[in-house]
Amino acid sequence: MTKKKTFKNIAFIVFFVCVLLGILVSNDPFNTQLGETDVESYTAQNRIEAPIPDTLKIMTWNIKFGGGRIDFFFDCFGDRVIMSEEEVLGNLESLSAKINQYQPDILFLQEVDIQSKRSAHINQLQWLLDHTDLSYGVYASQWRASYVPSNGIGQMNSGNAILSKWGLSNAKRIGLPLFEEQNWLVRYFYLKRNILITELALDGKNYLLANTHLAAYAHDGTKKKQLDILYHLLNSTDSLHHTFILGGDFNSLPPGTKKVKDFSDDVCTKEEFSAGDYSEETNWLTPFYRFEAAIPHSVYKTNNAPYFSHTTQSPANGGFWNRKIDYLFTNGHFVEGSGLTHQDENSGGMNTMELSDHAPLSVQFVLHPE
């Protein structure tokens, strides 16, 4: 072993011991712990007074922290960790072009960075508010740390956001169970999944908006527990006769999906990043279809492919959407046939496949049902 390699190993051990001591001495030395009140509110620099329509355009989108189709280490197609400011701003311009093309009234975002080394410390939520017609936003982190001591990640703050043309109130962050199979040190630095909820008041009626991004790599039943908590929240809201709209990345397939494993983009050999076998999860989402879905179950099960919304494999590597894991549900009413999975559309000179590893999903919500 060379002296240089020996020094690196010693330095890592010293740093690791310092991290352990810091956690033992201080309750939260790296600022990773999150609670119900850890929600931030945002407004656009130039707010637009929007009229209230008869139907609301709703969109949900996992924007991959403005990473476009860069091959990052966790996808196992590449080894990138950090983006340049130029790359992030270029990707945000393409994302905003798509958002402005559809003009949503309500936008649910997952994997939006507000202060992360990997995305040049750009506040992506504020940037999107300032470059779209959406004026208000709330944010709940799902991965926050002043420093993540692995893979060169460094400072991290990434999470879920809800953007709206109208003011939002009473936002809360509902924490979800963590991986039980992880050791305590990994769990300390790892993602803290959540449900972000807020209220929207229109025409004298309050609507509950909920956004979530559930576990991708859990093999210990954690994802099922998260889904059960999410369903209980919706069921409780419904029983109280409150109208909700839910959007998010569930990392789960709908019942009636024909292909549930052996996807071409599941190339990770490390189990910690492998998320391509849904064989044991085929009915986990069945209860959610008692509510209205942007893509009705009867439509999806007839032909799955037009509604696929995810792949980690970029078009440059021959990839195309190969599974549906993004959803919009309500106990109100969506306009029949209005649900769209934006699989293959041009926006700002770029195809949707180039903008993220998820396709956006949209639908129209009936604000004044007869």
FIKOLRO-806829 format. One line per field, with one value per residue: residue number from 1; x, y, z of N, C-alpha, C in turn. Coordinates in pm, whole numbers, always signed. Layout:
N
num	(NUM, ...)
n.px	(X, ...)
n.py	(Y, ...)
n.pz	(Z, ...)
ca.px	(X, ...)
ca.py	(Y, ...)
ca.pz	(Z, ...)
c.px	(X, ...)
c.py	(Y, ...)
c.pz	(Z, ...)
***
This chain:
370
num	(1, 2, 3, 4, 5, 6, 7, 8, 9, 10, 11, 12, 13, 14, 15, 16, 17, 18, 19, 20, 21, 22, 23, 24, 25, 26, 27, 28, 29, 30, 31, 32, 33, 34, 35, 36, 37, 38, 39, 40, 41, 42, 43, 44, 45, 46, 47, 48, 49, 50, 51, 52, 53, 54, 55, 56, 57, 58, 59, 60, 61, 62, 63, 64, 65, 66, 67, 68, 69, 70, 71, 72, 73, 74, 75, 76, 77, 78, 79, 80, 81, 82, 83, 84, 85, 86, 87, 88, 89, 90, 91, 92, 93, 94, 95, 96, 97, 98, 99, 100, 101, 102, 103, 104, 105, 106, 107, 108, 109, 110, 111, 112, 113, 114, 115, 116, 117, 118, 119, 120, 121, 122, 123, 124, 125, 126, 127, 128, 129, 130, 131, 132, 133, 134, 135, 136, 137, 138, 139, 140, 141, 142, 143, 144, 145, 146, 147, 148, 149, 150, 151, 152, 153, 154, 155, 156, 157, 158, 159, 160, 161, 162, 163, 164, 165, 166, 167, 168, 169, 170, 171, 172, 173, 174, 175, 176, 177, 178, 179, 180, 181, 182, 183, 184, 185, 186, 187, 188, 189, 190, 191, 192, 193, 194, 195, 196, 197, 198, 199, 200, 201, 202, 203, 204, 205, 206, 207, 208, 209, 210, 211, 212, 213, 214, 215, 216, 217, 218, 219, 220, 221, 222, 223, 224, 225, 226, 227, 228, 229, 230, 231, 232, 233, 234, 235, 236, 237, 238, 239, 240, 241, 242, 243, 244, 245, 246, 247, 248, 249, 250, 251, 252, 253, 254, 255, 256, 257, 258, 259, 260, 261, 262, 263, 264, 265, 266, 267, 268, 269, 270, 271, 272, 273, 274, 275, 276, 277, 278, 279, 280, 281, 282, 283, 284, 285, 286, 287, 288, 289, 290, 291, 292, 293, 294, 295, 296, 297, 298, 299, 300, 301, 302, 303, 304, 305, 306, 307, 308, 309, 310, 311, 312, 313, 314, 315, 316, 317, 318, 319, 320, 321, 322, 323, 324, 325, 326, 327, 328, 329, 330, 331, 332, 333, 334, 335, 336, 337, 338, 339, 340, 341, 342, 343, 344, 345, 346, 347, 348, 349, 350, 351, 352, 353, 354, 355, 356, 357, 358, 359, 360, 361, 362, 363, 364, 365, 366, 367, 368, 369, 370)
n.px	(+84, +59, +213, +54, -204, -231, -232, -472, -657, -618, -693, -963, -1058, -1009, -1180, -1426, -1443, -1458, -1706, -1875, -1826, -1922, -2197, -2264, -2204, -2346, -2694, -2778, -2561, -2518, -2747, -2968, -3214, -3571, -3890, -4249, -4295, -4101, -4123, -4114, -4213, -4276, -4269, -4325, -4109, -4246, -4560, -4856, -5188, -5421, -5718, -6001, -6069, -6315, -6224, -5932, -5595, -5386, -5066, -4808, -4466, -4160, -3862, -3596, -3394, -3314, -3139, -3164, -3074, -2829, -2599, -2598, -2432, -2601, -2781, -2636, -2554, -2362, -2112, -2141, -2167, -2176, -2307, -2250, -2311, -2398, -2501, -2717, -2883, -2942, -3093, -3306, -3424, -3527, -3708, -3887, -3986, -4146, -4333, -4449, -4560, -4774, -4907, -4991, -5221, -5187, -4897, -4724, -4413, -4139, -3817, -3681, -3425, -3306, -3086, -2816, -2506, -2469, -2624, -2523, -2591, -2822, -3139, -3389, -3667, -3743, -3642, -3804, -4056, -4012, -3991, -4218, -4582, -4670, -4722, -4696, -4553, -4485, -4259, -4103, -3836, -3678, -3432, -3187, -2886, -2605, -2366, -2289, -2105, -2012, -1945, -1883, -2095, -2163, -2307, -2661, -2996, -3294, -3622, -3984, -4230, -4505, -4658, -4845, -5100, -5238, -5261, -5126, -5186, -5139, -4941, -4789, -4548, -4550, -4390, -4251, -4205, -3867, -3603, -3581, -3387, -3145, -2832, -2777, -2613, -2610, -2884, -2911, -2799, -2950, -3229, -3526, -3828, -4149, -4487, -4610, -4840, -5089, -5320, -5560, -5755, -6037, -6297, -6448, -6419, -6222, -5943, -5754, -5422, -5185, -4861, -4616, -4323, -4227, -4044, -3776, -3585, -3632, -3630, -3751, -4015, -4075, -4173, -4438, -4546, -4530, -4707, -4945, -4979, -5012, -5250, -5425, -5429, -5558, -5801, -5903, -5931, -6122, -6338, -6404, -6527, -6378, -6225, -5962, -5656, -5413, -5074, -4781, -4471, -4480, -4320, -4414, -4600, -4910, -5197, -5262, -5051, -4849, -4575, -4347, -4088, -3734, -3647, -3499, -3342, -3256, -2975, -2808, -2579, -2539, -2738, -2844, -2912, -3088, -3397, -3584, -3763, -4086, -4244, -4364, -4535, -4768, -5037, -5043, -5126, -5393, -5605, -5605, -5739, -6004, -6056, -6077, -5865, -5610, -5529, -5745, -5796, -5918, -5859, -5577, -5507, -5589, -5409, -5092, -4858, -4883, -4893, -4670, -4416, -4153, -3802, -3467, -3286, -3126, -3222, -3001, -2876, -3047, -3288, -3639, -3955, -4063, -4219, -4494, -4497, -4584, -4842, -5179, -5444, -5785, -6061, -6250, -6349, -6211, -6182, -6324, -6122, -5916, -5665, -5319, -5013, -4712, -4527, -4364, -4294, -4211, -4037, -3928, -3741, -3647, -3695, -3936, -3826, -3566, -3564, -3591, -3577, -3831, -4157, -4383, -4711, -5045, -5370, -5716, -5901, -6224, -6363, -6608, -6833, -7141)
n.py	(-120, +222, +524, +747, +639, +515, +737, +859, +665, +672, +936, +923, +748, +899, +1115, +981, +889, +1137, +1223, +1034, +1095, +1357, +1318, +1171, +1349, +1584, +1643, +1676, +1732, +1773, +1880, +1727, +1637, +1647, +1806, +1849, +2120, +2205, +2358, +2563, +2877, +3040, +3314, +3445, +3679, +3862, +3866, +3730, +3822, +3595, +3502, +3306, +2999, +2769, +2511, +2360, +2339, +2078, +1959, +1715, +1648, +1492, +1639, +1569, +1713, +1922, +1793, +1696, +1479, +1391, +1141, +1011, +884, +721, +613, +431, +437, +616, +831, +1079, +1344, +1612, +1913, +2181, +2538, +2641, +2413, +2348, +2580, +2577, +2340, +2408, +2614, +2467, +2303, +2496, +2591, +2380, +2374, +2625, +2584, +2410, +2547, +2510, +2540, +2446, +2296, +2010, +1926, +1703, +1613, +1867, +2097, +2325, +2426, +2299, +2139, +1974, +2087, +2338, +2512, +2651, +2792, +2619, +2614, +2883, +2991, +2870, +2969, +3236, +3228, +3134, +3138, +3083, +3178, +3132, +2924, +2626, +2436, +2131, +1971, +1663, +1563, +1675, +1819, +1966, +1875, +1596, +1316, +1146, +1016, +1265, +1441, +1648, +1959, +1947, +1996, +1899, +1835, +1814, +2012, +2241, +2435, +2725, +2931, +3081, +3195, +2992, +2808, +2707, +2500, +2182, +1936, +1598, +1344, +1035, +675, +557, +367, +52, -136, -12, +84, +285, +505, +546, +589, +828, +1019, +977, +1003, +1163, +1080, +1227, +1362, +1642, +1881, +2126, +2406, +2534, +2805, +2875, +3056, +3055, +2798, +2543, +2357, +2064, +2016, +1775, +1637, +1398, +1185, +875, +592, +453, +247, +62, -251, -371, -351, -90, +92, +4, +64, +341, +395, +306, +493, +724, +660, +640, +907, +1029, +891, +966, +1240, +1235, +1120, +1325, +1492, +1670, +1815, +1681, +1702, +1501, +1462, +1303, +1109, +783, +564, +310, +56, +56, -155, -424, -392, -511, -576, -629, -655, -698, -479, -288, -75, -130, -156, -152, -305, -295, -354, -145, +54, -61, -90, -228, -443, -520, -724, -812, -611, -571, -518, -307, -47, -66, +17, +297, +351, +378, +638, +911, +889, +1049, +909, +676, +352, +156, +243, +243, -33, -153, -78, -37, +106, +380, +537, +521, +663, +686, +627, +537, +529, +706, +874, +880, +650, +469, +457, +462, +561, +324, +238, +311, +535, +767, +984, +1123, +1190, +1231, +1308, +1458, +1573, +1491, +1616, +1413, +1203, +1387, +1343, +1337, +1189, +1321, +1215, +1233, +1494, +1810, +2079, +2396, +2346, +2101, +1750, +1586, +1360, +1435, +1603, +1511, +1219, +1145, +1166, +1440, +1450, +1536, +1685, +1791, +1954, +1965, +2250, +2359, +2153, +2023)
n.pz	(+0, -87, +49, +11, -23, +223, +392, +309, +394, +671, +720, +651, +849, +1079, +1027, +1024, +1289, +1415, +1321, +1446, +1718, +1719, +1674, +1899, +2108, +2045, +1985, +1720, +1514, +1240, +1141, +1045, +1130, +1116, +1159, +1217, +1187, +1017, +764, +480, +344, +33, -201, -530, -700, -856, -812, -955, -998, -1022, -1198, -1086, -1219, -1368, -1375, -1243, -1346, -1281, -1193, -1149, -1079, -1068, -1059, -1057, -918, -1092, -1260, -1515, -1774, -1688, -1602, -1297, -998, -841, -1018, -1149, -1410, -1452, -1295, -1188, -946, -876, -1016, -1250, -1219, -1461, -1588, -1418, -1432, -1704, -1722, -1553, -1699, -1915, -1778, -1675, -1915, -2000, -1791, -1825, -2071, -2023, -1821, -1534, -1257, -1005, -881, -805, -682, -673, -543, -546, -519, -275, -148, -214, -258, -481, -679, -731, -527, -587, -538, -633, -614, -564, -799, -997, -926, -989, -1261, -1377, -1400, -1150, -817, -541, -288, -95, +106, +203, +343, +251, +259, +432, +529, +678, +596, +405, +449, +228, -96, -199, -167, +20, +135, +170, +74, -7, -134, -112, -280, -308, -544, -632, -788, -615, -273, -8, +294, +642, +629, +670, +769, +745, +891, +768, +814, +864, +700, +840, +810, +783, +935, +1233, +1182, +902, +872, +1008, +835, +610, +371, +481, +448, +363, +395, +250, +340, +273, +281, +53, -22, -201, -348, -110, -13, +139, +32, +66, -7, -95, -106, -192, -172, -192, -44, -231, -234, -34, +129, +335, +402, +457, +266, +229, +480, +469, +258, +377, +582, +430, +292, +509, +592, +371, +375, +622, +582, +379, +516, +681, +514, +364, +81, -106, -293, -419, -504, -640, -625, -596, -609, -667, -840, -1030, -955, -1179, -1350, -1607, -1642, -1392, -1303, -1384, -1546, -1808, -1727, -1474, -1357, -1144, -933, -665, -386, -237, -416, -586, -739, -888, -877, -833, -751, -513, -456, -593, -534, -360, -406, -451, -265, -301, -532, -480, -476, -713, -994, -1186, -1409, -1477, -1329, -1487, -1742, -1744, -1698, -1929, -2124, -2050, -2129, -2245, -2018, -1867, -1660, -1581, -1601, -1540, -1736, -1982, -2292, -2458, -2389, -2493, -2361, -2259, -2121, -1882, -1671, -1448, -1188, -1082, -958, -942, -731, -614, -393, -491, -809, -1117, -1450, -1685, -1877, -1897, -1794, -1845, -1937, -1989, -2209, -2445, -2553, -2700, -2550, -2506, -2701, -2626, -2578, -2368, -2246, -2202, -1987, -1723, -1506, -1477, -1620, -1648, -1501, -1565, -1501, -1511, -1266, -1131, -1019, -952, -914, -1043)
ca.px	(+0, +139, +198, -58, -328, -236, -272, -615, -732, -609, -774, -1104, -1089, -1014, -1304, -1537, -1447, -1506, -1851, -1939, -1819, -2011, -2336, -2282, -2197, -2454, -2812, -2795, -2452, -2521, -2876, -3042, -3343, -3680, -4015, -4372, -4290, -3992, -4184, -4080, -4307, -4210, -4351, -4253, -4069, -4355, -4681, -4961, -5324, -5485, -5862, -6035, -6142, -6408, -6142, -5791, -5495, -5300, -4952, -4708, -4343, -4031, -3773, -3459, -3310, -3257, -3028, -3186, -3035, -2693, -2592, -2543, -2380, -2705, -2849, -2541, -2516, -2249, -2052, -2150, -2224, -2190, -2334, -2208, -2420, -2448, -2585, -2842, -2967, -2991, -3200, -3421, -3489, -3605, -3820, -3985, -4051, -4253, -4435, -4519, -4635, -4900, -4970, -5068, -5264, -5125, -4786, -4656, -4277, -4054, -3674, -3644, -3318, -3307, -2952, -2739, -2379, -2478, -2694, -2459, -2654, -2930, -3272, -3468, -3807, -3757, -3615, -3921, -4161, -3979, -3987, -4347, -4695, -4704, -4681, -4680, -4502, -4444, -4151, -4063, -3717, -3672, -3291, -3118, -2765, -2504, -2259, -2303, -1967, -1996, -1961, -1863, -2225, -2153, -2430, -2779, -3133, -3381, -3748, -4111, -4285, -4634, -4662, -4984, -5128, -5306, -5194, -5137, -5181, -5138, -4857, -4728, -4465, -4581, -4278, -4283, -4107, -3736, -3563, -3541, -3272, -3023, -2773, -2816, -2533, -2665, -3019, -2896, -2771, -3031, -3350, -3638, -3948, -4257, -4603, -4628, -4980, -5121, -5458, -5586, -5892, -6089, -6442, -6509, -6403, -6084, -5898, -5628, -5326, -5085, -4755, -4526, -4223, -4208, -3916, -3744, -3493, -3660, -3658, -3789, -4154, -4091, -4259, -4577, -4586, -4549, -4832, -5057, -4996, -5066, -5391, -5500, -5449, -5660, -5927, -5950, -5975, -6247, -6445, -6441, -6592, -6289, -6178, -5817, -5588, -5284, -4981, -4653, -4393, -4504, -4223, -4493, -4674, -5053, -5246, -5288, -4929, -4809, -4433, -4318, -3946, -3642, -3647, -3369, -3263, -3217, -2839, -2730, -2544, -2552, -2879, -2890, -2964, -3170, -3540, -3651, -3847, -4208, -4326, -4440, -4607, -4864, -5169, -5026, -5196, -5535, -5699, -5608, -5827, -6141, -6064, -6057, -5726, -5591, -5535, -5831, -5741, -5975, -5785, -5438, -5487, -5613, -5285, -5005, -4744, -4899, -4898, -4542, -4366, -4019, -3690, -3336, -3202, -3142, -3240, -2869, -2845, -3153, -3398, -3768, -4037, -4094, -4307, -4571, -4483, -4628, -4988, -5267, -5571, -5872, -6195, -6338, -6375, -6129, -6252, -6307, -6035, -5821, -5535, -5215, -4874, -4642, -4416, -4279, -4332, -4105, -4054, -3807, -3645, -3604, -3797, -3964, -3733, -3438, -3579, -3586, -3602, -3976, -4244, -4489, -4849, -5136, -5513, -5800, -5984, -6350, -6371, -6750, -6916, -7286)
ca.py	(+0, +343, +618, +835, +567, +495, +865, +877, +574, +724, +1058, +884, +691, +1010, +1189, +896, +893, +1271, +1223, +957, +1172, +1471, +1273, +1130, +1465, +1675, +1572, +1685, +1820, +1799, +1942, +1635, +1598, +1730, +1789, +1893, +2264, +2235, +2392, +2698, +2940, +3120, +3390, +3490, +3820, +3938, +3785, +3756, +3802, +3506, +3480, +3169, +2935, +2663, +2391, +2386, +2252, +2021, +1885, +1663, +1622, +1472, +1711, +1517, +1823, +1998, +1715, +1653, +1341, +1361, +1009, +1021, +759, +636, +544, +327, +456, +709, +853, +1221, +1382, +1757, +1985, +2321, +2634, +2651, +2296, +2357, +2685, +2530, +2243, +2480, +2684, +2368, +2263, +2605, +2599, +2279, +2420, +2737, +2530, +2355, +2649, +2454, +2627, +2384, +2212, +1931, +1894, +1619, +1628, +2005, +2141, +2467, +2467, +2176, +2146, +1904, +2173, +2471, +2592, +2732, +2768, +2585, +2650, +3026, +3015, +2831, +3067, +3361, +3210, +3079, +3218, +3039, +3288, +3095, +2788, +2574, +2338, +2047, +1895, +1521, +1526, +1795, +1800, +2067, +1806, +1452, +1273, +1032, +1037, +1404, +1509, +1775, +2019, +1895, +2029, +1862, +1786, +1826, +2147, +2266, +2570, +2762, +3067, +3149, +3178, +2865, +2830, +2591, +2393, +2093, +1826, +1474, +1252, +896, +583, +542, +229, -20, -221, +68, +108, +416, +613, +570, +645, +967, +1104, +938, +1078, +1159, +1094, +1301, +1412, +1787, +1918, +2268, +2438, +2634, +2858, +2934, +3074, +3022, +2657, +2502, +2233, +2012, +1971, +1687, +1598, +1304, +1110, +761, +521, +384, +133, -15, -394, -419, -319, +52, +158, -33, +142, +478, +396, +291, +623, +815, +625, +676, +1052, +1059, +834, +1051, +1365, +1206, +1095, +1455, +1563, +1771, +1778, +1680, +1666, +1441, +1434, +1255, +996, +678, +456, +186, +34, +34, -291, -446, -371, -638, -602, -584, -670, -718, -362, -270, +28, -174, -206, -140, -432, -275, -363, -19, +138, -145, -67, -271, -561, -483, -845, -826, -487, -554, -471, -209, +77, -93, +102, +436, +366, +412, +779, +935, +897, +1121, +800, +575, +217, +83, +287, +199, -177, -193, -56, +29, +183, +525, +606, +507, +796, +683, +540, +596, +514, +824, +844, +857, +509, +386, +443, +527, +536, +181, +205, +423, +547, +902, +977, +1229, +1137, +1326, +1264, +1546, +1523, +1530, +1616, +1280, +1196, +1499, +1303, +1323, +1163, +1394, +1124, +1253, +1624, +1909, +2194, +2476, +2283, +1973, +1648, +1560, +1258, +1497, +1699, +1446, +1075, +1129, +1246, +1506, +1401, +1648, +1658, +1906, +1933, +2041, +2336, +2384, +2042, +2049)
ca.pz	(+0, -97, +160, -19, +5, +368, +451, +282, +480, +807, +723, +651, +980, +1173, +1000, +1065, +1436, +1452, +1295, +1552, +1840, +1706, +1690, +2038, +2196, +2011, +1937, +1574, +1470, +1096, +1108, +957, +1186, +1065, +1230, +1153, +1158, +923, +635, +438, +251, -70, -296, -648, -696, -917, -800, -1053, -947, -1119, -1182, -1046, -1329, -1329, -1355, -1212, -1407, -1177, -1248, -1057, -1153, -1002, -1152, -1045, -869, -1203, -1315, -1653, -1803, -1645, -1539, -1162, -942, -784, -1127, -1192, -1549, -1453, -1164, -1154, -817, -869, -1140, -1256, -1220, -1598, -1614, -1341, -1488, -1834, -1698, -1497, -1811, -1990, -1693, -1670, -2046, -2000, -1697, -1889, -2183, -1972, -1737, -1422, -1147, -889, -925, -703, -724, -590, -569, -577, -431, -242, -105, -221, -331, -609, -776, -728, -420, -644, -483, -752, -591, -588, -941, -1076, -899, -1057, -1407, -1421, -1352, -1015, -729, -402, -271, +36, +86, +316, +308, +281, +274, +474, +609, +653, +525, +392, +432, +138, -241, -235, -171, +91, +185, +101, +114, -119, -81, -183, -283, -372, -600, -659, -832, -506, -146, +63, +439, +734, +575, +768, +720, +816, +873, +738, +873, +803, +675, +960, +781, +785, +1066, +1287, +1124, +768, +890, +1053, +720, +495, +341, +575, +362, +428, +322, +267, +322, +288, +247, -50, -8, -325, -351, +17, +22, +163, -29, +120, -107, -35, -198, -127, -248, -104, -50, -356, -222, +88, +111, +467, +427, +491, +168, +259, +596, +423, +182, +472, +650, +329, +268, +629, +587, +272, +419, +731, +520, +308, +613, +737, +403, +309, -53, -117, -418, -385, -613, -591, -675, -497, -629, -667, -964, -1011, -979, -1321, -1429, -1669, -1618, -1256, -1271, -1498, -1633, -1873, -1661, -1341, -1380, -1021, -868, -521, -347, -181, -524, -674, -712, -1009, -861, -762, -750, -389, -431, -703, -488, -253, -438, -476, -187, -345, -648, -441, -511, -856, -1037, -1312, -1507, -1414, -1332, -1601, -1861, -1733, -1708, -2068, -2198, -1953, -2183, -2263, -1890, -1798, -1626, -1520, -1633, -1509, -1856, -2067, -2434, -2518, -2362, -2549, -2267, -2272, -2003, -1875, -1559, -1392, -1043, -1046, -944, -894, -682, -544, -357, -567, -944, -1230, -1579, -1745, -1995, -1902, -1743, -1947, -1902, -2094, -2235, -2562, -2605, -2707, -2464, -2508, -2790, -2571, -2558, -2227, -2198, -2169, -1879, -1592, -1516, -1464, -1705, -1571, -1513, -1543, -1507, -1478, -1148, -1136, -901, -919, -966, -1039)
c.px	(+88, +116, +78, -190, -344, -283, -421, -700, -734, -698, -923, -1145, -1102, -1143, -1425, -1553, -1500, -1657, -1924, -1941, -1914, -2156, -2364, -2288, -2314, -2573, -2820, -2687, -2455, -2657, -2958, -3184, -3452, -3809, -4132, -4366, -4177, -4047, -4149, -4182, -4231, -4314, -4264, -4216, -4179, -4481, -4787, -5097, -5405, -5635, -5888, -6118, -6242, -6336, -5998, -5703, -5396, -5186, -4865, -4585, -4226, -3925, -3626, -3359, -3240, -3142, -3046, -3154, -2887, -2695, -2520, -2508, -2490, -2788, -2766, -2514, -2394, -2195, -2058, -2214, -2261, -2216, -2277, -2330, -2481, -2539, -2719, -2935, -3022, -3105, -3324, -3496, -3575, -3726, -3928, -4056, -4167, -4367, -4517, -4600, -4771, -4977, -5052, -5108, -5203, -5016, -4724, -4518, -4212, -3908, -3640, -3540, -3332, -3170, -2863, -2613, -2393, -2543, -2650, -2526, -2763, -3063, -3368, -3615, -3829, -3738, -3739, -4039, -4138, -3981, -4112, -4457, -4745, -4644, -4647, -4629, -4477, -4350, -4125, -3946, -3736, -3527, -3213, -2997, -2668, -2384, -2287, -2165, -1952, -2019, -1944, -1989, -2222, -2287, -2549, -2906, -3222, -3511, -3866, -4162, -4422, -4635, -4805, -4993, -5194, -5237, -5224, -5122, -5173, -5059, -4794, -4647, -4495, -4469, -4326, -4174, -3978, -3705, -3520, -3414, -3140, -2966, -2796, -2739, -2584, -2802, -3013, -2879, -2868, -3157, -3457, -3767, -4062, -4378, -4613, -4774, -4995, -5265, -5464, -5732, -5931, -6240, -6511, -6498, -6255, -6056, -5766, -5542, -5219, -4988, -4660, -4430, -4180, -4079, -3898, -3672, -3519, -3691, -3708, -3934, -4180, -4186, -4407, -4629, -4613, -4679, -4954, -5085, -5058, -5214, -5477, -5527, -5560, -5797, -5988, -6004, -6109, -6363, -6490, -6505, -6510, -6239, -6026, -5776, -5449, -5201, -4854, -4593, -4402, -4399, -4290, -4572, -4823, -5087, -5281, -5168, -4878, -4663, -4395, -4173, -3867, -3651, -3506, -3281, -3220, -3078, -2753, -2703, -2551, -2700, -2933, -2947, -3051, -3317, -3624, -3737, -3966, -4300, -4413, -4530, -4727, -4999, -5160, -5105, -5347, -5629, -5712, -5707, -5975, -6164, -6048, -5909, -5719, -5592, -5617, -5773, -5792, -5903, -5644, -5422, -5514, -5487, -5191, -4915, -4767, -4892, -4771, -4480, -4223, -3926, -3562, -3243, -3227, -3166, -3109, -2824, -2955, -3275, -3526, -3851, -4080, -4177, -4379, -4553, -4528, -4780, -5050, -5399, -5652, -5999, -6298, -6359, -6272, -6216, -6222, -6221, -5929, -5681, -5436, -5081, -4791, -4512, -4316, -4312, -4212, -4138, -3924, -3700, -3595, -3722, -3814, -3867, -3601, -3444, -3563, -3595, -3749, -4046, -4347, -4625, -4941, -5281, -5588, -5897, -6106, -6366, -6515, -6836, -7064, -7353)
c.py	(+125, +433, +709, +768, +544, +622, +889, +790, +624, +848, +1025, +831, +802, +1089, +1111, +898, +1029, +1282, +1150, +1035, +1291, +1433, +1234, +1248, +1560, +1597, +1569, +1776, +1856, +1847, +1855, +1605, +1699, +1701, +1849, +2039, +2302, +2251, +2536, +2749, +3033, +3201, +3432, +3637, +3909, +3852, +3829, +3728, +3722, +3497, +3333, +3105, +2832, +2530, +2432, +2288, +2209, +1944, +1834, +1622, +1604, +1528, +1672, +1628, +1901, +1927, +1669, +1507, +1314, +1226, +1018, +884, +666, +565, +430, +330, +548, +729, +999, +1240, +1530, +1815, +2126, +2411, +2646, +2534, +2308, +2462, +2645, +2432, +2310, +2558, +2589, +2321, +2371, +2621, +2499, +2322, +2533, +2692, +2477, +2456, +2589, +2562, +2579, +2289, +2144, +1894, +1799, +1636, +1769, +2048, +2289, +2516, +2343, +2196, +2086, +1988, +2318, +2567, +2685, +2694, +2746, +2622, +2798, +3058, +2983, +2924, +3195, +3350, +3138, +3172, +3172, +3137, +3248, +2950, +2754, +2457, +2262, +1960, +1747, +1473, +1653, +1759, +1912, +2008, +1658, +1396, +1148, +1076, +1183, +1487, +1644, +1826, +1974, +1953, +2009, +1807, +1804, +1969, +2147, +2412, +2600, +2903, +3150, +3115, +3045, +2891, +2697, +2472, +2312, +1985, +1703, +1374, +1109, +804, +575, +394, +164, -100, -144, +78, +254, +530, +648, +637, +792, +1061, +1083, +1023, +1056, +1187, +1161, +1318, +1561, +1820, +2069, +2290, +2547, +2676, +2927, +2940, +3025, +2877, +2626, +2367, +2192, +1962, +1889, +1640, +1505, +1239, +995, +686, +448, +251, +46, -161, -456, -386, -173, +122, +127, +45, +287, +492, +387, +423, +724, +787, +663, +827, +1088, +1010, +917, +1183, +1347, +1189, +1224, +1546, +1684, +1724, +1787, +1657, +1620, +1423, +1376, +1140, +888, +567, +319, +178, +17, -114, -306, -418, -505, -673, -544, -603, -688, -602, -339, -167, -11, -240, -200, -278, -420, -271, -230, +75, +59, -129, -116, -395, -526, -603, -858, -707, -467, -499, -362, -80, +57, -4, +244, +459, +372, +561, +794, +951, +975, +1024, +689, +435, +137, +118, +233, +50, -229, -182, +26, +136, +334, +605, +584, +645, +798, +588, +612, +595, +629, +784, +817, +713, +416, +371, +510, +486, +389, +140, +331, +424, +684, +912, +1111, +1165, +1250, +1254, +1362, +1487, +1580, +1530, +1484, +1289, +1304, +1462, +1277, +1289, +1218, +1321, +1174, +1386, +1717, +2027, +2273, +2416, +2149, +1879, +1622, +1459, +1316, +1578, +1640, +1296, +1042, +1216, +1316, +1444, +1518, +1603, +1787, +1869, +2023, +2120, +2358, +2271, +2074, +1964)
c.pz	(+0, +24, +140, +14, +154, +438, +431, +373, +624, +822, +728, +788, +1085, +1155, +1049, +1217, +1484, +1432, +1407, +1683, +1837, +1728, +1834, +2132, +2173, +1957, +1785, +1514, +1322, +1047, +1013, +1005, +1149, +1139, +1154, +1110, +1062, +781, +603, +336, +157, -148, -413, -633, -751, -916, -900, -988, -1049, -1094, -1147, -1156, -1276, -1306, -1330, -1288, -1300, -1244, -1134, -1138, -1056, -1097, -1136, -1013, -981, -1270, -1457, -1674, -1779, -1574, -1406, -1106, -894, -891, -1183, -1342, -1560, -1312, -1120, -1016, -818, -1008, -1133, -1252, -1359, -1632, -1544, -1401, -1624, -1818, -1640, -1606, -1893, -1909, -1690, -1804, -2055, -1908, -1759, -2010, -2138, -1888, -1622, -1323, -1016, -940, -803, -757, -623, -637, -621, -474, -400, -194, -98, -305, -470, -718, -763, -631, -473, -579, -600, -735, -618, -736, -1026, -1049, -979, -1209, -1459, -1370, -1215, -915, -587, -392, -126, +11, +215, +272, +337, +292, +304, +559, +576, +581, +525, +359, +346, -6, -284, -235, -99, +142, +101, +161, -7, -64, -173, -175, -349, -415, -645, -713, -722, -374, -79, +213, +514, +680, +688, +697, +806, +788, +851, +794, +792, +781, +807, +937, +783, +927, +1106, +1222, +985, +779, +933, +934, +604, +483, +448, +496, +438, +336, +353, +241, +343, +246, +142, -38, -139, -318, -224, +59, +38, +100, +37, +4, -38, -142, -125, -226, -159, -134, -181, -333, -100, +53, +243, +503, +461, +396, +194, +379, +556, +345, +274, +544, +554, +306, +389, +632, +490, +317, +532, +678, +451, +405, +680, +632, +357, +173, -57, -262, -378, -511, -557, -667, -567, -503, -621, -797, -936, -1019, -1127, -1410, -1480, -1642, -1483, -1215, -1400, -1598, -1687, -1803, -1519, -1350, -1254, -961, -716, -484, -295, -286, -622, -639, -828, -998, -772, -741, -627, -361, -523, -660, -383, -279, -461, -395, -239, -460, -610, -463, -661, -886, -1168, -1429, -1443, -1429, -1451, -1731, -1859, -1759, -1849, -2152, -2110, -2014, -2199, -2133, -1807, -1776, -1572, -1592, -1594, -1630, -1953, -2212, -2505, -2497, -2411, -2461, -2311, -2151, -1998, -1753, -1510, -1241, -993, -1055, -905, -855, -619, -498, -412, -706, -1042, -1356, -1649, -1871, -2002, -1853, -1855, -1883, -2017, -2131, -2339, -2629, -2606, -2618, -2462, -2595, -2741, -2557, -2409, -2167, -2153, -2040, -1739, -1614, -1490, -1567, -1618, -1601, -1483, -1556, -1476, -1366, -1156, -1008, -856, -977, -951, -932)
***
